[in-house]
Amino acid sequence: MNRDLAFGRLLAIANVLSERVFEEGRQRISTKYLTKLGQHPAKAFEKLHAELMEYAHCFGEEELYLMDLFGEILAEMDEADFSNEPLNGVYLQAYYSQQHSLHNAIGVEEAAEIWGLSPGYVKNLCANNKIIAKKIGKTWVVDKTQPNPKNLKEQPSPE
């Protein structure tokens, strides 16, 4: 994965996590590190990661999904990517793109509440590819921008 894209995506994930778990009034990750990451990526990343991990005890199902995504991106990067060579502007595009898509990711419980369905039914819809969702470990993550599946009728399976 391109280094600039990877750092941009990591920043977006860290920012969404900070929005979810930081206390009211605390400066969000992007506010603090958006420019710093572009100028000194390794140094800024180390600090933002440490700051985020102070809140790991607050992580719920959706935050753990985001941490899994964070880890997947890190795993695709090379050790040489963690230098302080400045990033190019592509990291900003990756940041804003990833940020937008992550604001639409919710867990089964939240989807069930929004749609007026039981969590078990939402999990079944996920497992049967009836809604847009991704399984990370044992957790389903749902795209909240899709239409309410409440009116979906079960299609008979061909036999």
C-alpha positions as CSV (number, residue, x, y, z in Angstrom):
1,M,0.0,0.0,0.0
2,N,1.2,3.5,-0.8
3,R,2.8,5.1,2.3
4,D,0.8,8.4,2.0
5,L,-2.5,6.6,1.6
6,A,-1.8,4.3,4.5
7,F,-0.9,7.2,6.9
8,G,-4.0,9.1,5.7
9,R,-6.3,6.1,6.4
10,L,-4.6,5.5,9.8
11,L,-5.2,9.1,10.8
12,A,-8.9,8.9,9.8
13,I,-9.4,5.7,11.9
14,A,-7.6,7.2,14.9
15,N,-9.8,10.4,14.5
16,V,-13.1,8.4,14.4
17,L,-11.9,6.5,17.5
18,S,-11.1,9.7,19.3
19,E,-14.6,11.1,18.4
20,R,-16.1,8.0,20.0
21,V,-14.1,7.6,23.2
22,F,-12.5,11.0,24.1
23,E,-14.3,13.0,26.8
24,E,-16.3,16.0,25.8
25,G,-14.0,19.0,25.1
26,R,-10.9,17.0,24.5
27,Q,-9.1,17.9,21.2
28,R,-9.7,15.3,18.5
29,I,-6.8,13.4,16.9
30,S,-7.2,15.1,13.5
31,T,-7.2,18.6,15.0
32,K,-4.0,17.9,16.8
33,Y,-2.1,15.7,14.2
34,L,-3.4,16.4,10.7
35,T,-0.5,18.8,9.8
36,K,2.1,17.2,12.1
37,L,1.5,13.8,10.4
38,G,2.2,15.3,6.9
39,Q,5.5,16.9,8.1
40,H,6.9,14.2,10.5
41,P,4.8,11.0,10.0
42,A,6.7,8.6,12.3
43,K,7.0,11.0,15.2
44,A,3.3,12.1,14.9
45,F,2.1,8.6,14.5
46,E,3.9,7.4,17.6
47,K,2.3,10.2,19.6
48,L,-1.2,9.8,18.3
49,H,-1.1,6.1,18.8
50,A,0.0,6.5,22.4
51,E,-2.7,9.1,23.0
52,L,-5.4,6.8,21.5
53,M,-4.2,3.7,23.5
54,E,-4.8,5.7,26.7
55,Y,-8.5,5.1,25.9
56,A,-8.4,1.4,24.9
57,H,-10.3,0.5,28.1
58,C,-13.3,2.5,26.6
59,F,-13.4,0.5,23.4
60,G,-16.6,-1.3,22.6
61,E,-17.6,-3.6,19.7
62,E,-17.4,-0.8,17.0
63,E,-14.1,0.6,18.3
64,L,-12.6,-2.9,18.3
65,Y,-13.6,-3.2,14.6
66,L,-11.8,0.1,13.9
67,M,-8.7,-1.2,15.7
68,D,-8.8,-4.3,13.6
69,L,-8.9,-2.1,10.5
70,F,-6.1,0.0,11.9
71,G,-4.0,-3.2,12.4
72,E,-4.7,-4.4,8.9
73,I,-3.4,-1.2,7.4
74,L,-0.3,-1.3,9.7
75,A,0.4,-4.9,8.7
76,E,0.5,-3.9,5.0
77,M,3.1,-1.2,5.6
78,D,6.8,-1.8,5.5
79,E,9.1,-0.9,8.4
80,A,10.8,1.7,6.0
81,D,7.5,3.5,5.8
82,F,7.9,4.7,9.4
83,S,10.3,7.5,8.7
84,N,9.9,11.2,9.1
85,E,10.2,11.9,5.4
86,P,7.3,14.2,4.8
87,L,4.1,12.9,3.1
88,N,2.7,14.3,-0.1
89,G,-0.8,15.7,-0.3
90,V,-2.3,12.3,-1.1
91,Y,-2.5,11.5,2.6
92,L,-5.1,14.2,2.9
93,Q,-7.3,12.7,0.2
94,A,-7.0,9.3,1.9
95,Y,-7.8,10.8,5.3
96,Y,-11.0,12.5,4.1
97,S,-12.2,9.5,2.1
98,Q,-11.6,7.0,4.9
99,Q,-13.2,9.4,7.4
100,H,-16.3,9.7,5.3
101,S,-16.8,5.9,5.0
102,L,-16.1,5.3,8.7
103,H,-18.8,7.6,9.9
104,N,-21.2,5.2,8.2
105,A,-20.0,2.1,10.0
106,I,-22.1,0.9,12.9
107,G,-22.4,-2.3,14.9
108,V,-25.3,-4.8,14.9
109,E,-26.8,-3.4,18.1
110,E,-26.9,0.1,16.8
111,A,-28.3,-1.0,13.4
112,A,-31.0,-3.0,15.2
113,E,-32.0,0.0,17.3
114,I,-32.1,2.4,14.3
115,W,-34.1,0.0,12.1
116,G,-36.4,-1.3,14.8
117,L,-35.2,-4.9,14.4
118,S,-33.8,-7.5,16.7
119,P,-30.0,-7.8,16.8
120,G,-30.3,-11.5,15.9
121,Y,-32.4,-10.7,12.8
122,V,-29.8,-8.1,11.7
123,K,-27.0,-10.7,12.2
124,N,-29.0,-13.1,10.0
125,L,-29.4,-10.4,7.3
126,C,-25.6,-9.9,7.5
127,A,-24.8,-13.6,7.2
128,N,-27.2,-14.0,4.3
129,N,-25.8,-11.0,2.4
130,K,-29.1,-9.2,2.6
131,I,-27.5,-6.0,3.8
132,I,-24.1,-4.3,3.3
133,A,-22.0,-5.6,6.2
134,K,-18.5,-6.9,6.9
135,K,-17.5,-9.5,9.4
136,I,-14.4,-8.8,11.5
137,G,-13.7,-11.8,13.7
138,K,-17.0,-12.5,15.4
139,T,-18.4,-9.0,14.9
140,W,-20.5,-7.7,12.1
141,V,-20.1,-4.1,11.0
142,V,-23.0,-2.5,9.1
143,D,-23.2,0.4,6.6
144,K,-25.8,2.7,8.1
145,T,-26.5,4.5,4.8
146,Q,-28.3,1.7,3.3
147,P,-32.1,1.6,3.3
148,N,-34.0,0.1,6.3
149,P,-34.2,-3.7,5.6
150,K,-37.3,-3.9,7.8
151,N,-39.4,-4.6,4.8
152,L,-37.2,-7.3,3.2
153,K,-39.1,-10.4,2.4
154,E,-37.3,-13.7,2.7
155,Q,-36.7,-15.2,-0.7
156,P,-37.3,-18.9,-0.9
157,S,-34.1,-20.8,-1.5
158,P,-33.9,-22.7,-4.8
159,E,-33.9,-26.4,-4.3
